[in-house]
Amino acid sequence: MKFRLQIFREIFRMAIDSLRSHKLRSFLTILGIVIGVMTVIGMVSIIQGLNKSFLSELQSAGSDVIIITKNENVQMGRMSEEQRTRKDLTFEDAQAVEKEAPLVRAVAVSIYVSPFEAIEVKYQSAKSDSAMVIGMNDKWPVVMSLYLPRLGRFITDGEVSRNARVCVLGSELADVLFPMTTPVGKEIRVGPEAFTVVGVLAKRGQMFGQSRDNFVGLPITTLMKYFRYEKDGLEIIAVPRQSGMLGETIEQISSVLRQRRKVPYGKPNDFAVMTQDTMVDLYNQLTGAAYLVMIVISSIGLLVGGIGVMNIMLVSVKERTREIGIRKAIGARSGDILKQFLIEAIFLTGVGGILGVLAGFAIALIVKAATPLPATVSPWSVVLGLSVSAAIGLFFGIFPAQKAAHMDPIESLRYE
């Protein structure tokens, strides 16, 4: 056993010495492996970071949130004729759900100013032309627990009922308009209209590189009265009265809306209902497509790298024909020659795998530092990258190693 270990060490040392003597050639050979593994590590780190951020956002919003929209927020494929001709959801639909669905605890509703209408939000000389203008009802703090007031209060039901000229500000917009003073009680202008600030909402940070605090919230009825808005963009967000009653609550909401929208019996809903599980499934479909692209790109790099390894090993076998003959003449077995060249191939691609992992880590750090996108390197992606690189060395190194092992020693000694 000890003798065999010594032989293996000697074979390993000879393999390393052979690669050291051709550093540039070895590096160019493994470049495809480096690119393939780097792609895997880099893309997996970005996707894993996005997954973590997305799931954290969903969990913080609550697992029982039910979102009703006119159409699915992300449409796979072309929109059907039925989807294009659906009636818009209305604020009255949201009110009906809250009144006629006993299992519903509260209903929040929101709508956005038309993206084609540029609106400037201004206080004295401070202004912002990038803030979103959102119409809300009074139930947002109940349904969306993330929207809690930092200063002042939220919009009331009475203010929604009478189209009051009041507003709440996201923390980022509040800091832009009021860097030195409290916003509550001050009058700002949203476009040509004046509104009194009644509250500032707690900071929520960014998601997918987009700020969630750069907005002004108006009573939804006020927004509908003074601004053009996206009629098909109205969202109804409901929460069940009791935990564990999600399915029954969805059925009740669907029944109310089907009756109001006169959907015939046996026909599918002419609106979309989403839950946390629905959004996770949809998100997984999107990231699954990204993973597929990653596999294709990395596979091309690994295939090119594997072919390069096989070619360079065949050249190495040719160059060392006389060495192989001498080794066999002094007692080396075919198995020893096979092991030597296999170890060279595996070591070569293994080094490529390590360099690819390091490059992938560098990409993740650069993305995390230079962009708002989160990026975390997963241990399984590192193990996968190293394992695949070693497997490629084994697979593409077998043919050259067998060719070297089966050489005739006499013919090899005659080779010039």
Buried (B, 14 or more C-beta within 10 A) or exposed (E): EEEEEEBBEEBBEBBEEBBEEBEEEBBEBBBBBBBBBBBBBBBBBBBBBBBEBBBEBBEEBBEBBBBBBBBBEEEEEEEEEEBEEBBEBBBEBBBBBBEBBEBBBBBBBBBBBBEEEEBEBBBEEBBBEBBBBBBBBBBBBBBBEBBEBBBBEBBBEEBBEEBBBBBBBBBBBBBBBBEEEEBBEBEBBBBEBEBBBBBBBEBBEBBEEEBBBBBBBBBBBBBBEBBEBBBBBBBBBBBBBEEEBBEEBBBBBBEBBBEBBEBEEEEEEBBBBBBBEBBBEBBEEEBEEBBEEBEEBBBBBBBBBBBBBBEBBBBBBEEBBEBBBBBBEEEBEBEBBBBBBBBBBBBBBBBBBBBBBBBBBEBBEEBBEEEBBBBBBBEEBBEBBBEBBBBBBBBBBBBBBBBBBEBEBEEBBEEE
